[in-house]
Amino acid sequence: MKSKNLFRDEEFRTPEMCNPPQDGIDCVAVAINKNGVAVRSTHDPKKTTTVFTNTEWRNFITSVKQGNFSV
C-alpha cells in the first residue's frame, strides 16, 4: 500500500520518551486511520513510511502478544 496522501503528519503519534525529540534516541511514529497503519522513524520522518493494512497490523500485534518474536 502506498503511503502518499493516506496519512497526515498530525496523525502520527510517538512514545512519551520521544517528546520532545532527544539526541541519540530514535523512535517510531505510528498513524492509524481507515486507510491502515503507517510507521515511520522520528529521526527522519520524511524519508520512508511503511504502510500496513489494518489486517496486517492486527496480525502483527497478535503475533507480538503471543511471543512469536525474539529480541
Phi, psi and omega in degrees: 000131178281144184267345186301124176068007178270336184226135177267150180306321183289350177279342184283136179242145179234159177296153180304324182295347181258003180242111001282161178303140181237146178299137176086353179247115175255130180233171173254149174248139183234135175237134179233126174208189184298341180279343181136210182232130179244138180232133178212165179282141174283339180289322182217071188295341181271352186283286185227132174239128178260131184243136178240151171289164178299324179293317178300317181294317179300317178295321177297310181299319178299316179296320177298313181297330179278355178078028182281359179238141175248144184254000000 
